[in-house]
Amino acid sequence: MTPRTVLRRLALTAFLSIATAFWALPLLWLVTAPFDRRPGLTVSWPDWTLENFQRLAENPYAFSSLKNSVILAGGSMIGVTILAALAAYSLSRVRIPGRNALLYGLLLLSSIVTGTAAMVPIFQLMFSLNLIDDRSGVILVFIGGLLPAAIFILKDFMDATPKSYEESARVFGASSMQVLRHVMLPIVRPGLATIAVWTLVNVWSDFLISYILLRDPAKIPAGVVMYTFYSEGGQANLPLISAFSLVYALPVVALYLFVNRRYGFRFHGGIKS
Amino acid sequence: MASIHIDGLTKVYPGGVTAIDGLDLTIEDGSFFALLGPSGCGKTTLLRTIAGLEAVSAGTIHIAERDVTVLPPGDRNVAMVFQDYALFPHMSVNENIAYPLRIKKTGRSERTLKATETGTALGLEALMERRPAELSGGQQQRVALARAMACQPSVFLLDEPLSNLDARLRLEARSFLKRLQRELGVTTVFVTHDQSEALAMADQIAVMEKGRIRQLGTPSEIFRSPSNTFVANFIGSTPMNLLPGVLRGGTLRVGSASVGREAAGELAAWSAGAVDSGEVTVAFRPEYARVDGDGPLRFTGTVETLENLGASVLVTVRTGDDQRVQAVVPEGEEVDVGAGVHVAPVPGRILVYDARGELLRP
């Protein structure tokens, strides 16, 4: 090894260490601060206590907001998965002119729907649909915004499934819905799992859409409740925020581990035969 | 049990490619029928049209005297085995075989029982709980066949049934398929590009080219007297000798060799046919040619190459007229490369095709 390569390796290692520390610090804070008697904005060895969680339990909106998050995320997940499965199957098997242009167009526009730029028209739309302060309105906006990308991912899985599976079932007399239910959906299960979890995480971590479309404190999800954790003096209530952050993050981590073990995450189709 | 009648069938793909061109065909009840031809000849399209997976552009298809031309595949009472077998990867062998019964709304316990029965008949009883990915190619094929049998169709359609098996297994599967077809007695149509498969398995063969049937007949008819040069060229594991010749005044002349119709023997089909045809193609199989044999038509030349076929040797002789003639010589009668020899086709095995490539018949 020449001194030059040693130097290069040292520089690379140093860079990677700094980058790792940069990403690891917030996570360290997330697991230590909730157990600290006096949590601050720095990472330090905690003065162990469970008091923060007790205070969290006393907050009237903390746990009901988690329930609301489950409703919003679950509803969106079910809607996106079902609609994406139907749409991806059709788009994969039926030849329509401009199919890809349509899909790419939707994909492009959908990033606006769930983004900040379209918030005013979406608010107006929901207002005229009388869906303000209604959970189904939030779910509808999420389904609309996330569906194109979900179709895009799932269509790739459908495309990779040999046509002979489908034709074989059809010769035995299966209808299109039977082919979808018996053959296609079980085969693209890793794809379904991927888009389901992806939708869930997207909705779970949302702030803006729920903040704008929901009014009733009893309906707001966890992401919005966090915003209310301030002391009277306008200071961030760090004991409450840190404890809630951990409770808010754990279900997603657990879900990820479960689904990854059960189905394996994949973003492309393909059959092992 | 069912026969298949196809009338004036035409299939034009959206791109304008004519895959099947006004085809008429009758497949007898209970026969083992081969659709044979090079790739792109329309044989698979024809099979898929019978199955109902492709819509016809013109013409009709009758199965068991019933017009099925516009019926969906599931209403035709046919079963198809695909080239890749199309076994559902997420279902066990038992569930795969039971699938047609599941579509027919048979109860779970009954269909499991029936699937086990069918699987056992094909020697799959030890594999019923496995997934298709855990099976060998031959076992997968049996599962696909069992699944096709489970719905008790009146017609089996097999798309290249042997092409996914390795060479050794292919011979085994060939005899197995033939035995199975005979036992079941169900009309079976299979597609193949391999002439030896068609000759070995089928009762009847349709040789196809460019969406048309070039010859229809039993394997021995097709092997012995191909009705045109296309079929002559396509059939046979060693290629047919095809030599340009002239037929005039009852005398057939090929280069410097010639034969009169009297000398050709009564078995030669052409000798009773046209006396004057002008330019013709003379054909005979290497298997029906003798080296240093005596015959009415003799080619003289030197041995150019020898190819060992196992129990016999394929000898290529270059004649004085710069033609190549091949003959199959049995073991123990080998000749040396460079030796001067005579090659003579067996009398009665000489086929003559007119300028359009059609066989001259008596």
Boltz contact constraints between the chains, C-beta under 6 A:
constraints:
  - contact:
      token1: [A, 164]
      token2: [B, 82]
      max_distance: 6.0
  - contact:
      token1: [A, 164]
      token2: [B, 84]
      max_distance: 6.0
  - contact:
      token1: [A, 164]
      token2: [B, 86]
      max_distance: 6.0
  - contact:
      token1: [A, 165]
      token2: [B, 86]
      max_distance: 6.0
  - contact:
      token1: [A, 167]
      token2: [B, 53]
      max_distance: 6.0
  - contact:
      token1: [A, 168]
      token2: [B, 82]
      max_distance: 6.0
  - contact:
      token1: [A, 168]
      token2: [B, 86]
      max_distance: 6.0
  - contact:
      token1: [A, 170]
      token2: [B, 73]
      max_distance: 6.0
  - contact:
      token1: [A, 171]
      token2: [B, 51]
      max_distance: 6.0
  - contact:
      token1: [A, 171]
      token2: [B, 73]
      max_distance: 6.0
  - contact:
      token1: [A, 171]
      token2: [B, 80]
      max_distance: 6.0
  - contact:
      token1: [A, 172]
      token2: [B, 100]
      max_distance: 6.0
  - contact:
      token1: [A, 172]
      token2: [B, 103]
      max_distance: 6.0
  - contact:
      token1: [A, 172]
      token2: [B, 151]
      max_distance: 6.0
  - contact:
      token1: [A, 173]
      token2: [B, 74]
      max_distance: 6.0
  - contact:
      token1: [A, 173]
      token2: [B, 103]
      max_distance: 6.0
  - contact:
      token1: [A, 174]
      token2: [B, 103]
      max_distance: 6.0
  - contact:
      token1: [A, 183]
      token2: [B, 88]
      max_distance: 6.0
  - contact:
      token1: [A, 186]
      token2: [B, 90]
      max_distance: 6.0
  - contact:
      token1: [A, 273]
      token2: [B, 133]
      max_distance: 6.0
